[in-house]
Amino acid sequence: MEINIRKAKDIFVLDLKGNFDVDASGFIEIIGDLLNQGIRKMACNFEGVEMMDYMGLSALAIAYKNVTNHKALLRFFNVPAHVKKIFSMLLLDDIFEIYATEDDAVKSFQQDEAMSEIIRKKLRRRFKRLPIQIKITFKPKFSSSKEVFEGLLFNLSAIGAFVFTKNISNLNEILTIWLPLGSSEETIEVEARVVWLADRQIQPQTSPGMGIEFYNISTKLQEKIVQYVNKNLSRQSSFDVLE
């Protein structure tokens, strides 16, 4: 099977051609390589797929599971009728996201981003933000290096924060962060996605730094952060009254 990789806006498109069979193991490797590079939005063009057997379907399932494990997105378009039939027989059409055309697939990612932004805005209104300075350590989650970086965390809320650091990560990169919530509490480990970078020209007082959004955070950990924020906001209000 031949696989050609190209970009459509910020989506990585894989044009598939030939038979999706025992030789489709290369598909697993290519998806894995893209994930290791930090690619999180991919779409497969099935227009050139002539045949798919059990081995090919197994390779597709393995790659798809790898994508979901990395919290990434993989969508299909131009799927021929004979491949759709296989998906339908195995009820995979309820799991795979299938679109009629490339344009439809690309637009679906944009719609997801728009919906995510709406949700984020609602969350920002829901959760309070604490102005504070906390020393943290972090590292890119999917990096093979064991090196850990330091930063100063500002404006903490239950959904994210701002990190002042010279070790800036790339946009959309997933970080593992070790966050101490007070001297008497143990350090918690959370994952966060880099959602914006401070511009030196526009925001010189916060550069170098990056805005992070907590990623795949459990309800228990989020509740810990909420309690920490509320407790410290209450203390700050008490100090203001005393002054």
MDAnalysis code that builds the backbone (N, CA, C; Angstrom):
import MDAnalysis as mda
import numpy as np

u = mda.Universe.empty(729, n_residues=243, atom_resindex=np.repeat(np.arange(243), 3), trajectory=True)
u.add_TopologyAttr("name", ["N", "CA", "C"] * 243)
u.add_TopologyAttr("resid", np.arange(1, 244))
u.add_TopologyAttr("resname", ["MET", "GLU", "ILE", "ASN", "ILE", "ARG", "LYS", "ALA", "LYS", "ASP", "ILE", "PHE", "VAL", "LEU", "ASP", "LEU", "LYS", "GLY", "ASN", "PHE", "ASP", "VAL", "ASP", "ALA", "SER", "GLY", "PHE", "ILE", "GLU", "ILE", "ILE", "GLY", "ASP", "LEU", "LEU", "ASN", "GLN", "GLY", "ILE", "ARG", "LYS", "MET", "ALA", "CYS", "ASN", "PHE", "GLU", "GLY", "VAL", "GLU", "MET", "MET", "ASP", "TYR", "MET", "GLY", "LEU", "SER", "ALA", "LEU", "ALA", "ILE", "ALA", "TYR", "LYS", "ASN", "VAL", "THR", "ASN", "HIS", "LYS", "ALA", "LEU", "LEU", "ARG", "PHE", "PHE", "ASN", "VAL", "PRO", "ALA", "HIS", "VAL", "LYS", "LYS", "ILE", "PHE", "SER", "MET", "LEU", "LEU", "LEU", "ASP", "ASP", "ILE", "PHE", "GLU", "ILE", "TYR", "ALA", "THR", "GLU", "ASP", "ASP", "ALA", "VAL", "LYS", "SER", "PHE", "GLN", "GLN", "ASP", "GLU", "ALA", "MET", "SER", "GLU", "ILE", "ILE", "ARG", "LYS", "LYS", "LEU", "ARG", "ARG", "ARG", "PHE", "LYS", "ARG", "LEU", "PRO", "ILE", "GLN", "ILE", "LYS", "ILE", "THR", "PHE", "LYS", "PRO", "LYS", "PHE", "SER", "SER", "SER", "LYS", "GLU", "VAL", "PHE", "GLU", "GLY", "LEU", "LEU", "PHE", "ASN", "LEU", "SER", "ALA", "ILE", "GLY", "ALA", "PHE", "VAL", "PHE", "THR", "LYS", "ASN", "ILE", "SER", "ASN", "LEU", "ASN", "GLU", "ILE", "LEU", "THR", "ILE", "TRP", "LEU", "PRO", "LEU", "GLY", "SER", "SER", "GLU", "GLU", "THR", "ILE", "GLU", "VAL", "GLU", "ALA", "ARG", "VAL", "VAL", "TRP", "LEU", "ALA", "ASP", "ARG", "GLN", "ILE", "GLN", "PRO", "GLN", "THR", "SER", "PRO", "GLY", "MET", "GLY", "ILE", "GLU", "PHE", "TYR", "ASN", "ILE", "SER", "THR", "LYS", "LEU", "GLN", "GLU", "LYS", "ILE", "VAL", "GLN", "TYR", "VAL", "ASN", "LYS", "ASN", "LEU", "SER", "ARG", "GLN", "SER", "SER", "PHE", "ASP", "VAL", "LEU", "GLU"])
u.atoms.positions = np.array([
    [0.838, -1.195, 0.000],
    [0.000, 0.000, 0.000],
    [0.875, 1.247, 0.000],
    [0.518, 2.210, -0.811],
    [1.238, 3.471, -0.883],
    [0.551, 4.505, 0.015],
    [1.354, 5.286, 0.721],
    [0.818, 6.320, 1.601],
    [1.539, 7.630, 1.320],
    [0.790, 8.626, 0.913],
    [1.347, 9.949, 0.660],
    [0.819, 10.906, 1.721],
    [1.714, 11.662, 2.337],
    [1.326, 12.583, 3.406],
    [1.414, 14.013, 2.908],
    [0.378, 14.780, 3.166],
    [0.352, 16.194, 2.797],
    [-0.428, 16.963, 3.855],
    [-0.412, 18.292, 3.741],
    [-1.131, 19.124, 4.706],
    [-2.273, 19.856, 4.028],
    [-3.414, 19.881, 4.699],
    [-4.557, 20.688, 4.281],
    [-4.859, 21.618, 5.452],
    [-4.434, 22.889, 5.323],
    [-4.453, 23.824, 6.440],
    [-3.566, 23.256, 7.540],
    [-4.111, 22.987, 8.734],
    [-3.271, 22.429, 9.796],
    [-3.566, 20.945, 10.022],
    [-4.207, 20.309, 9.034],
    [-4.549, 18.887, 9.120],
    [-3.554, 18.079, 8.288],
    [-3.045, 16.994, 8.832],
    [-2.179, 16.093, 8.077],
    [-3.056, 15.041, 7.400],
    [-3.006, 15.032, 6.079],
    [-3.834, 14.128, 5.284],
    [-2.983, 12.989, 4.742],
    [-3.468, 11.761, 4.912],
    [-2.785, 10.581, 4.389],
    [-3.592, 10.042, 3.218],
    [-3.040, 10.142, 2.018],
    [-3.682, 9.588, 0.827],
    [-3.272, 8.119, 0.705],
    [-4.246, 7.219, 0.811],
    [-3.984, 5.788, 0.785],
    [-4.289, 5.225, -0.602],
    [-3.420, 4.342, -1.060],
    [-3.618, 3.752, -2.385],
    [-3.166, 2.299, -2.377],
    [-4.035, 1.415, -2.879],
    [-3.685, 0.004, -2.969],
    [-4.515, -0.844, -2.030],
    [-3.942, -1.944, -1.565],
    [-4.643, -2.892, -0.710],
    [-4.304, -2.695, 0.761],
    [-5.335, -2.633, 1.582],
    [-5.162, -2.531, 3.019],
    [-5.146, -3.955, 3.565],
    [-3.959, -4.583, 3.524],
    [-3.850, -5.989, 3.902],
    [-2.650, -6.188, 4.830],
    [-1.994, -7.337, 4.736],
    [-0.877, -7.648, 5.625],
    [0.263, -6.637, 5.492],
    [0.336, -5.970, 4.336],
    [1.388, -4.976, 4.117],
    [1.045, -3.613, 4.711],
    [-0.096, -3.522, 5.409],
    [-0.536, -2.235, 5.954],
    [0.131, -1.907, 7.285],
    [1.083, -2.731, 7.712],
    [1.767, -2.445, 8.986],
    [2.495, -1.106, 8.934],
    [2.889, -0.698, 7.722],
    [3.541, 0.600, 7.572],
    [2.629, 1.745, 7.969],
    [1.319, 1.535, 7.842],
    [0.343, 2.547, 8.245],
    [0.444, 2.812, 9.745],
    [0.605, 1.741, 10.530],
    [0.750, 1.874, 11.982],
    [1.991, 2.704, 12.311],
    [3.089, 2.412, 11.610],
    [4.343, 3.114, 11.872],
    [4.240, 4.597, 11.527],
    [3.600, 4.894, 10.408],
    [3.471, 6.294, 9.987],
    [2.621, 7.077, 10.973],
    [1.496, 6.501, 11.403],
    [0.645, 7.170, 12.392],
    [1.429, 7.390, 13.686],
    [2.197, 6.370, 14.090],
    [3.007, 6.490, 15.304],
    [4.042, 7.588, 15.192],
    [4.687, 7.703, 14.029],
    [5.683, 8.752, 13.810],
    [5.049, 10.140, 13.903],
    [3.877, 10.301, 13.305],
    [3.191, 11.591, 13.349],
    [2.822, 11.958, 14.786],
    [2.346, 10.974, 15.533],
    [1.994, 11.232, 16.931],
    [3.221, 11.637, 17.741],
    [4.355, 10.980, 17.485],
    [5.594, 11.298, 18.197],
    [6.097, 12.695, 17.859],
    [5.711, 13.197, 16.685],
    [6.087, 14.557, 16.281],
    [5.145, 15.606, 16.875],
    [4.132, 15.132, 17.600],
    [3.185, 16.061, 18.209],
    [1.985, 16.373, 17.345],
    [1.829, 15.655, 16.213],
    [0.678, 15.876, 15.335],
    [-0.558, 15.295, 16.001],
    [-1.623, 16.082, 16.070],
    [-2.823, 15.625, 16.761],
    [-4.079, 15.658, 15.891],
    [-3.965, 16.121, 14.654],
    [-5.128, 16.147, 13.761],
    [-4.751, 15.506, 12.428],
    [-5.366, 14.356, 12.134],
    [-5.046, 13.595, 10.932],
    [-6.319, 13.121, 10.241],
    [-6.248, 12.996, 8.927],
    [-7.383, 12.496, 8.154],
    [-6.856, 11.571, 7.059],
    [-7.576, 10.468, 6.831],
    [-7.166, 9.479, 5.823],
    [-8.109, 9.511, 4.631],
    [-7.506, 9.613, 3.448],
    [-8.253, 9.588, 2.201],
    [-8.272, 8.149, 1.674],
    [-9.430, 7.498, 1.729],
    [-9.569, 6.090, 1.349],
    [-9.927, 5.911, -0.127],
    [-9.938, 6.986, -0.888],
    [-10.408, 6.899, -2.276],
    [-9.634, 5.863, -3.089],
    [-8.319, 5.719, -2.814],
    [-7.501, 4.803, -3.597],
    [-7.391, 3.404, -3.025],
    [-8.157, 3.108, -1.957],
    [-8.088, 1.773, -1.345],
    [-8.928, 0.795, -2.162],
    [-8.283, -0.203, -2.708],
    [-8.968, -1.160, -3.586],
    [-9.542, -2.347, -2.827],
    [-8.869, -2.749, -1.742],
    [-9.313, -3.926, -0.993],
    [-8.875, -3.814, 0.455],
    [-9.708, -4.326, 1.355],
    [-9.338, -4.363, 2.770],
    [-9.697, -5.736, 3.323],
    [-8.722, -6.414, 3.954],
    [-8.994, -7.710, 4.557],
    [-8.835, -7.617, 6.077],
    [-8.890, -8.760, 6.746],
    [-8.835, -8.794, 8.201],
    [-7.527, -8.207, 8.730],
    [-6.400, -8.532, 8.087],
    [-5.108, -8.022, 8.542],
    [-5.037, -6.504, 8.398],
    [-5.573, -6.008, 7.301],
    [-5.592, -4.565, 7.091],
    [-6.477, -3.860, 8.096],
    [-7.615, -4.483, 8.389],
    [-8.532, -3.911, 9.368],
    [-7.905, -3.908, 10.760],
    [-7.151, -4.952, 11.071],
    [-6.457, -5.017, 12.362],
    [-5.432, -3.893, 12.488],
    [-4.688, -3.651, 11.389],
    [-3.703, -2.567, 11.386],
    [-4.386, -1.217, 11.589],
    [-5.530, -1.037, 10.938],
    [-6.282, 0.209, 11.076],
    [-6.752, 0.396, 12.516],
    [-7.237, -0.678, 13.130],
    [-7.730, -0.608, 14.506],
    [-6.597, -0.281, 15.483],
    [-5.425, -0.882, 15.258],
    [-4.275, -0.622, 16.136],
    [-3.851, 0.846, 16.040],
    [-3.785, 1.350, 14.810],
    [-3.400, 2.750, 14.610],
    [-4.419, 3.690, 15.232],
    [-5.693, 3.368, 15.073],
    [-6.762, 4.214, 15.609],
    [-6.707, 4.255, 17.138],
    [-6.444, 3.097, 17.755],
    [-6.333, 3.037, 19.210],
    [-5.143, 3.857, 19.691],
    [-4.043, 3.812, 18.949],
    [-2.865, 4.599, 19.297],
    [-3.187, 6.086, 19.259],
    [-3.954, 6.483, 18.269],
    [-4.356, 7.883, 18.140],
    [-5.196, 8.317, 19.343],
    [-6.191, 7.506, 19.691],
    [-7.059, 7.866, 20.822],
    [-6.295, 7.859, 22.137],
    [-5.327, 6.961, 22.278],
    [-4.508, 6.931, 23.497],
    [-3.693, 8.207, 23.654],
    [-3.348, 8.832, 22.521],
    [-2.592, 10.087, 22.547],
    [-3.512, 11.311, 22.574],
    [-4.811, 11.071, 22.750],
    [-5.792, 12.161, 22.770],
    [-5.751, 12.962, 21.466],
    [-5.487, 12.272, 20.367],
    [-5.442, 12.912, 19.059],
    [-6.708, 12.554, 18.280],
    [-6.805, 13.051, 17.045],
    [-7.997, 12.831, 16.223],
    [-7.604, 12.236, 14.874],
    [-8.336, 11.219, 14.447],
    [-8.125, 10.586, 13.148],
    [-9.477, 10.404, 12.487],
    [-9.634, 10.989, 11.300],
    [-10.907, 10.922, 10.594],
    [-10.714, 10.397, 9.177],
    [-11.777, 9.816, 8.619],
    [-11.707, 9.193, 7.307],
    [-12.648, 9.906, 6.331],
    [-12.248, 9.935, 5.066],
    [-13.141, 10.481, 4.042],
    [-12.911, 9.757, 2.715],
    [-13.846, 9.960, 1.789],
    [-13.821, 9.273, 0.486],
    [-13.716, 7.753, 0.655],
    [-14.467, 7.226, 1.619],
    [-14.408, 5.784, 1.890],
    [-15.276, 5.037, 0.872],
    [-14.693, 4.115, 0.082],
    [-15.466, 3.374, -0.927],
    [-16.564, 2.521, -0.299],
    [-17.566, 2.184, -1.092],
    [-18.722, 1.431, -0.597],
    [-18.312, 0.084, -0.010],
    [-17.327, -0.606, -0.641],
    [-16.947, -1.931, -0.144],
    [-16.235, -1.864, 1.211],
    [-15.532, -0.756, 1.474],
    [-14.884, -0.575, 2.771],
    [-15.927, -0.157, 3.811],
    [-16.855, 0.714, 3.400],
    [-17.935, 1.110, 4.310],
    [-18.731, -0.107, 4.762],
    [-18.920, -1.050, 3.840],
    [-19.687, -2.253, 4.167],
    [-18.998, -3.058, 5.268],
    [-17.666, -3.146, 5.182],
    [-16.902, -3.858, 6.209],
    [-17.034, -3.144, 7.550],
    [-16.890, -1.827, 7.528],
    [-17.037, -1.047, 8.757],
    [-18.416, -1.277, 9.378],
    [-19.449, -1.270, 8.524],
    [-20.823, -1.422, 8.991],
    [-21.065, -2.808, 9.588],
    [-20.543, -3.843, 8.935],
    [-20.732, -5.218, 9.410],
    [-20.134, -5.412, 10.800],
    [-19.032, -4.740, 11.062],
    [-18.343, -4.876, 12.346],
    [-18.691, -3.750, 13.324],
    [-19.692, -2.929, 12.940],
    [-20.169, -1.813, 13.765],
    [-19.087, -0.763, 14.016],
    [-18.083, -0.747, 13.146],
    [-17.010, 0.236, 13.295],
    [-17.418, 1.614, 12.791],
    [-18.488, 1.671, 12.007],
    [-18.948, 2.980, 11.531],
    [-19.528, 3.816, 12.669],
    [-19.778, 3.166, 13.825],
    [-20.216, 3.919, 15.009],
    [-19.026, 4.440, 15.810],
    [-17.831, 3.917, 15.495],
    [-16.611, 4.324, 16.212],
    [-15.784, 5.294, 15.377],
    [-15.539, 4.934, 14.109],
    [-14.771, 5.785, 13.211],
    [-15.590, 7.001, 12.802],
    [-14.931, 8.137, 12.649],
    [-15.595, 9.344, 12.145],
    [-15.351, 9.417, 10.642],
    [-16.414, 9.215, 9.877],
    [-16.314, 9.102, 8.419],
    [-17.044, 10.273, 7.763],
    [-16.374, 10.896, 6.780],
    [-16.948, 12.039, 6.074],
    [-16.926, 11.792, 4.569],
    [-17.856, 12.432, 3.888],
    [-18.002, 12.191, 2.453],
    [-16.818, 12.736, 1.665],
    [-16.369, 13.929, 2.006],
    [-15.306, 14.577, 1.236],
    [-14.201, 15.095, 2.152],
    [-13.079, 15.469, 1.546],
    [-11.971, 16.045, 2.309],
    [-12.389, 17.359, 2.948],
    [-13.160, 18.160, 2.208],
    [-13.604, 19.447, 2.732],
    [-14.453, 19.253, 3.981],
    [-15.321, 18.242, 3.974],
    [-16.164, 17.961, 5.132],
    [-15.305, 17.548, 6.338],
    [-14.294, 16.717, 6.074],
    [-13.417, 16.248, 7.153],
    [-12.643, 17.409, 7.768],
    [-12.083, 18.277, 6.917],
    [-11.315, 19.427, 7.403],
    [-12.213, 20.372, 8.197],
    [-13.426, 20.614, 7.702],
    [-14.350, 21.501, 8.403],
    [-14.736, 20.944, 9.767],
    [-14.782, 19.612, 9.884],
    [-15.167, 19.000, 11.159],
    [-14.170, 19.351, 12.266],
    [-12.883, 19.438, 11.895],
    [-11.872, 19.836, 12.878],
    [-12.092, 21.287, 13.315],
    [-12.425, 22.137, 12.351],
    [-12.662, 23.546, 12.651],
    [-13.885, 23.710, 13.549],
    [-14.920, 22.908, 13.293],
    [-16.125, 22.962, 14.121],
    [-15.817, 22.518, 15.548],
    [-14.956, 21.489, 15.671],
    [-14.544, 21.036, 17.000],
    [-13.840, 22.144, 17.763],
    [-12.942, 22.865, 17.060],
    [-12.201, 23.946, 17.699],
    [-13.133, 25.064, 18.157],
    [-14.135, 25.370, 17.302],
    [-15.096, 26.416, 17.656],
    [-15.898, 26.014, 18.889],
    [-16.318, 24.753, 18.934],
    [-17.075, 24.271, 20.090],
    [-16.210, 24.255, 21.349],
    [-14.944, 23.860, 21.190],
    [-14.037, 23.837, 22.335],
    [-13.844, 25.236, 22.900],
    [-13.774, 26.229, 22.003],
    [-13.591, 27.605, 22.447],
    [-14.811, 28.088, 23.220],
    [-15.996, 27.703, 22.784],
    [-17.223, 28.060, 23.492],
    [-17.217, 27.454, 24.889],
    [-16.822, 26.172, 24.962],
    [-16.771, 25.478, 26.246],
    [-15.742, 26.127, 27.164],
    [-14.572, 26.481, 26.583],
    [-13.528, 27.113, 27.390],
    [-14.010, 28.441, 27.968],
    [-14.733, 29.224, 27.166],
    [-15.225, 30.512, 27.643],
    [-16.228, 30.328, 28.782],
    [-17.063, 29.291, 28.659],
    [-18.022, 29.010, 29.721],
    [-17.293, 28.600, 30.993],
    [-16.223, 27.794, 30.832],
    [-15.464, 27.349, 31.991],
    [-14.745, 28.507, 32.663],
    [-14.239, 29.438, 31.837],
    [-13.543, 30.587, 32.412],
    [-14.477, 31.412, 33.289],
    [-15.733, 31.517, 32.850],
    [-16.700, 32.265, 33.651],
    [-17.072, 31.501, 34.918],
    [-16.984, 30.181, 34.851],
    [-17.393, 29.337, 35.967],
    [-16.330, 29.277, 37.061],
    [-15.052, 29.206, 36.661],
    [-13.983, 29.013, 37.639],
    [-13.255, 30.323, 37.930],
    [-12.947, 30.537, 39.215],
    [-12.220, 31.729, 39.635],
    [-10.734, 31.573, 39.325],
    [-10.066, 32.716, 39.153],
    [-8.636, 32.720, 38.839],
    [-7.879, 33.381, 39.984],
    [-6.811, 32.701, 40.435],
    [-6.034, 33.162, 41.581],
    [-4.710, 33.770, 41.136],
    [-4.472, 35.068, 41.408],
    [-3.164, 35.649, 41.129],
    [-2.160, 35.162, 42.171],
    [-1.163, 34.434, 41.736],
    [-0.221, 33.807, 42.661],
    [1.068, 33.496, 41.924],
    [2.121, 33.209, 42.652],
    [3.382, 32.783, 42.049],
    [3.813, 31.481, 42.713],
    [3.883, 30.415, 41.906],
    [4.256, 29.098, 42.413],
    [5.365, 28.526, 41.524],
    [6.439, 28.059, 42.132],
    [7.496, 27.403, 41.372],
    [7.043, 25.998, 40.988],
    [7.176, 25.684, 39.718],
    [6.768, 24.361, 39.238],
    [7.896, 23.738, 38.423],
    [7.781, 22.451, 38.171],
    [8.656, 21.753, 37.232],
    [7.776, 21.099, 36.174],
    [8.330, 20.942, 34.973],
    [7.538, 20.360, 33.885],
    [8.451, 19.764, 32.824],
    [7.859, 18.943, 31.966],
    [8.563, 18.389, 30.813],
    [7.541, 18.040, 29.741],
    [7.956, 18.075, 28.468],
    [7.066, 17.614, 27.397],
    [6.739, 16.134, 27.596],
    [5.463, 15.800, 27.600],
    [5.047, 14.442, 27.946],
    [5.620, 13.387, 27.009],
    [5.631, 13.679, 25.707],
    [6.013, 12.666, 24.732],
    [7.476, 12.766, 24.298],
    [8.260, 13.551, 25.038],
    [9.682, 13.674, 24.719],
    [10.440, 12.459, 25.250],
    [11.421, 12.015, 24.474],
    [12.256, 10.893, 24.912],
    [13.282, 11.335, 25.960],
    [13.504, 12.644, 26.050],
    [14.451, 13.179, 27.031],
    [13.840, 13.161, 28.434],
    [14.675, 12.927, 29.426],
    [14.228, 12.923, 30.821],
    [14.445, 14.277, 31.486],
    [14.916, 15.253, 30.719],
    [15.204, 16.568, 31.286],
    [13.927, 17.249, 31.764],
    [13.996, 17.814, 32.949],
    [12.858, 18.505, 33.550],
    [13.184, 19.993, 33.656],
    [12.217, 20.853, 33.324],
    [12.420, 22.294, 33.314],
    [11.694, 22.947, 34.499],
    [12.095, 24.184, 34.779],
    [11.480, 24.938, 35.870],
    [10.736, 26.144, 35.323],
    [9.735, 26.569, 36.059],
    [8.974, 27.734, 35.662],
    [8.266, 28.333, 36.860],
    [7.687, 29.504, 36.654],
    [6.926, 30.189, 37.694],
    [5.484, 30.295, 37.212],
    [4.576, 29.722, 37.972],
    [3.183, 29.672, 37.557],
    [2.399, 30.851, 38.110],
    [1.624, 31.515, 37.234],
    [0.803, 32.670, 37.609],
    [-0.669, 32.382, 37.309],
    [-1.546, 33.146, 37.930],
    [-2.967, 33.156, 37.578],
    [-3.561, 31.759, 37.456],
    [-3.522, 31.032, 38.518],
    [-4.003, 29.651, 38.532],
    [-5.526, 29.590, 38.610],
    [-6.112, 28.716, 37.804],
    [-7.536, 28.405, 37.911],
    [-7.704, 26.905, 37.728],
    [-8.923, 26.413, 37.837],
    [-9.169, 24.975, 37.718],
    [-9.011, 24.476, 36.288],
    [-8.912, 25.398, 35.320],
    [-8.781, 24.957, 33.929],
    [-7.434, 25.287, 33.308],
    [-6.613, 26.066, 33.999],
    [-5.319, 26.390, 33.413],
    [-4.561, 27.443, 34.201],
    [-3.489, 27.949, 33.559],
    [-2.636, 28.927, 34.234],
    [-1.693, 29.544, 33.206],
    [-0.835, 30.435, 33.695],
    [0.226, 30.991, 32.864],
    [1.560, 30.623, 33.498],
    [2.509, 30.173, 32.661],
    [3.818, 29.757, 33.161],
    [4.897, 30.672, 32.595],
    [5.627, 31.324, 33.475],
    [6.756, 32.162, 33.076],
    [8.000, 31.277, 33.096],
    [8.625, 31.092, 31.929],
    [9.780, 30.199, 31.830],
    [10.566, 30.498, 30.555],
    [11.863, 30.249, 30.609],
    [12.681, 30.410, 29.399],
    [12.618, 29.172, 28.509],
    [12.069, 28.071, 29.053],
    [11.975, 26.817, 28.295],
    [10.587, 26.698, 27.676],
    [10.358, 27.472, 26.626],
    [9.053, 27.537, 25.990],
    [8.810, 26.286, 25.131],
    [7.627, 25.728, 25.251],
    [7.232, 24.591, 24.434],
    [6.462, 25.077, 23.211],
    [6.184, 24.170, 22.286],
    [5.431, 24.507, 21.085],
    [3.936, 24.581, 21.388],
    [3.207, 25.345, 20.583],
    [1.762, 25.380, 20.709],
    [1.179, 23.982, 20.555],
    [0.186, 23.673, 21.361],
    [-0.527, 22.382, 21.362],
    [0.290, 21.230, 21.930],
    [1.519, 21.505, 22.375],
    [2.312, 20.432, 22.975],
    [1.739, 20.079, 24.348],
    [1.749, 18.782, 24.657],
    [1.246, 18.309, 25.937],
    [2.405, 18.240, 26.934],
    [2.202, 18.827, 28.105],
    [3.228, 18.857, 29.145],
    [2.779, 18.051, 30.361],
    [3.742, 17.471, 31.043],
    [3.508, 16.910, 32.370],
    [4.033, 17.932, 33.372],
    [3.179, 18.344, 34.292],
    [3.531, 19.412, 35.229],
    [3.401, 18.904, 36.664],
    [4.412, 19.235, 37.483],
    [4.369, 18.915, 38.910],
    [4.087, 20.204, 39.669],
    [2.927, 20.237, 40.301],
    [2.394, 21.460, 40.882],
    [2.233, 21.320, 42.395],
    [3.028, 22.070, 43.188],
    [2.866, 22.033, 44.650],
    [1.750, 22.978, 45.079],
    [0.762, 22.437, 45.762],
    [-0.358, 23.266, 46.210],
    [-0.207, 23.601, 47.688],
    [0.755, 24.427, 47.988],
    [0.967, 24.832, 49.370],
    [2.066, 24.010, 50.033],
    [2.720, 24.567, 51.025],
    [3.864, 23.919, 51.660],
    [3.488, 22.643, 52.397],
    [2.257, 22.553, 52.884],
    [1.862, 21.389, 53.674],
    [1.197, 20.306, 52.826],
    [1.002, 20.575, 51.537],
    [0.311, 19.617, 50.674],
    [1.298, 18.979, 49.709],
    [0.981, 17.751, 49.318],
    [1.867, 17.064, 48.390],
    [1.748, 17.653, 46.990],
    [2.791, 17.459, 46.216],
    [2.805, 17.930, 44.834],
    [1.898, 17.041, 43.984],
    [1.081, 17.660, 43.137],
    [0.216, 16.884, 42.251],
    [0.791, 16.909, 40.845],
    [0.540, 15.853, 40.108],
    [1.001, 15.755, 38.721],
    [-0.199, 15.906, 37.789],
    [-0.112, 16.868, 36.878],
    [-1.199, 17.099, 35.929],
    [-0.616, 17.218, 34.524],
    [-1.475, 17.018, 33.538],
    [-1.096, 17.239, 32.154],
    [-1.724, 18.541, 31.688],
    [-1.019, 19.244, 30.809],
    [-1.543, 20.512, 30.306],
    [-1.134, 20.689, 28.849],
    [-1.968, 21.401, 28.111],
    [-1.679, 21.683, 26.704],
    [-1.314, 23.165, 26.567],
    [-0.290, 23.447, 25.786],
    [0.120, 24.832, 25.545],
    [-0.855, 25.470, 24.560],
    [-1.575, 26.523, 25.000],
    [-2.615, 27.117, 24.155],
    [-2.242, 28.502, 23.620],
    [-1.262, 29.157, 24.233],
    [-0.786, 30.421, 23.657],
    [0.587, 30.762, 24.210],
    [1.316, 31.567, 23.448],
    [2.665, 31.989, 23.826],
    [2.705, 33.506, 23.963],
    [3.406, 33.991, 24.962],
    [3.526, 35.437, 25.175],
    [4.346, 36.060, 24.044],
    [3.840, 37.159, 23.512],
    [4.531, 37.883, 22.445],
    [5.428, 38.953, 23.074],
    [6.716, 38.902, 22.780],
    [7.668, 39.824, 23.403],
    [7.346, 41.279, 23.068],
    [6.819, 41.523, 21.880],
    [6.522, 42.883, 21.468],
    [5.254, 43.418, 22.142],
    [4.258, 42.524, 22.296],
    [2.966, 42.946, 22.823],
    [2.889, 42.785, 24.342],
    [3.513, 41.707, 24.841],
    [3.438, 41.401, 26.278],
    [4.842, 41.234, 26.857],
    [5.665, 42.289, 26.843],
    [7.058, 42.165, 27.301],
    [7.174, 41.759, 28.756],
    [6.159, 42.113, 29.579],
    [6.226, 41.806, 31.006],
    [6.008, 40.324, 31.295],
    [5.429, 39.596, 30.361],
    [5.169, 38.162, 30.580],
    [6.019, 37.276, 29.684],
    [6.861, 37.876, 28.879],
    [7.714, 37.085, 27.979],
    [9.069, 36.848, 28.638],
    [9.607, 35.617, 28.547],
    [9.044, 34.453, 27.860],
    [8.081, 33.671, 28.759],
    [6.973, 33.279, 28.195],
    [5.993, 32.530, 28.960],
    [4.963, 31.896, 28.047],
    [4.112, 31.053, 28.620],
    [3.104, 30.341, 27.820],
    [1.851, 30.082, 28.651],
    [0.721, 30.206, 27.995],
    [-0.545, 29.882, 28.631],
    [-0.823, 28.400, 28.482],
    [-1.253, 27.772, 29.567],
    [-1.519, 26.336, 29.523],
    [-2.965, 26.054, 29.925],
    [-3.484, 24.983, 29.380],
    [-4.837, 24.530, 29.703],
    [-4.721, 23.096, 30.203],
    [-5.236, 22.837, 31.411],
    [-5.139, 21.485, 31.947],
    [-5.814, 20.502, 31.000],
    [-5.170, 19.365, 30.824],
    [-5.541, 18.427, 29.765],
    [-5.858, 17.069, 30.384],
    [-7.046, 16.569, 30.078],
    [-7.422, 15.237, 30.551],
    [-7.324, 15.147, 32.082],
    [-7.711, 16.219, 32.750],
    [-7.575, 16.273, 34.210],
    [-8.749, 15.553, 34.870],
    [-8.469, 14.828, 35.928],
    [-9.518, 14.100, 36.631],
    [-10.340, 15.068, 37.477],
    [-11.561, 14.670, 37.772],
    [-12.437, 15.494, 38.614],
    [-11.831, 15.705, 39.990],
    [-11.165, 14.682, 40.506],
    [-10.558, 14.765, 41.834],
    [-9.451, 15.815, 41.877],
    [-8.575, 15.798, 40.863],
    [-7.486, 16.775, 40.830],
    [-8.020, 18.185, 40.596],
    [-9.020, 18.294, 39.727],
    [-9.589, 19.616, 39.463],
    [-10.231, 20.184, 40.729],
    [-10.870, 19.339, 41.502],
    [-11.496, 19.779, 42.740],
    [-10.431, 20.247, 43.741],
    [-9.281, 19.577, 43.760],
    [-8.180, 20.015, 44.629],
    [-7.737, 21.425, 44.271],
    [-7.621, 21.686, 42.972],
    [-7.194, 23.008, 42.521],
    [-8.249, 24.050, 42.863],
    [-9.524, 23.711, 42.665],
    [-10.618, 24.624, 43.003],
    [-10.562, 24.998, 44.483],
    [-10.373, 24.003, 45.337],
    [-10.297, 24.258, 46.778],
    [-9.102, 25.143, 47.124],
    [-7.961, 24.889, 46.472],
    [-6.757, 25.683, 46.721],
    [-6.980, 27.139, 46.294],
    [-7.572, 27.328, 45.118],
    [-7.837, 28.678, 44.606],
    [-8.800, 29.415, 45.529],
    [-9.902, 28.764, 45.889],
    [-10.906, 29.407, 46.746],
    [-10.337, 29.765, 48.116],
    [-9.533, 28.842, 48.680],
    [-8.950, 29.084, 50.000],
    [-8.017, 30.293, 49.970],
    [-7.180, 30.388, 48.941],
    [-6.220, 31.486, 48.867],
    [-6.875, 32.802, 48.475],
    [-7.938, 32.741, 47.677],
    [-8.681, 33.960, 47.366],
    [-9.332, 34.513, 48.627],
    [-9.824, 33.604, 49.469],
    [-10.437, 34.021, 50.727],
    [-9.404, 34.687, 51.643],
    [-8.187, 34.128, 51.685],
    [-7.121, 34.695, 52.503],
    [-6.738, 36.080, 52.011],
    [-6.638, 36.231, 50.674],
    [-6.265, 37.520, 50.093],
    [-7.312, 38.572, 50.423],
    [-8.598, 38.162, 50.384],
    [-9.670, 39.096, 50.704],
    [-9.600, 39.536, 52.168],
    [-9.229, 38.597, 53.048],
    [-9.101, 38.918, 54.474],
    [-7.974, 39.912, 54.702],
    [-6.838, 39.715, 53.997],
    [-5.717, 40.645, 54.118],
    [-6.091, 42.027, 53.634],
    [-6.870, 42.084, 52.546],
    [-7.296, 43.389, 52.010],
    [-8.140, 44.145, 53.046],
    [-9.002, 43.406, 53.746],
    [-9.840, 44.041, 54.758],
    [-9.002, 44.569, 55.903],
    [-7.999, 43.780, 56.348],
    [-7.122, 44.198, 57.446],
    [-6.320, 45.430, 57.096],
    [-5.913, 45.515, 55.816],
    [-5.127, 46.666, 55.403],
    [-5.984, 47.919, 55.344],
])
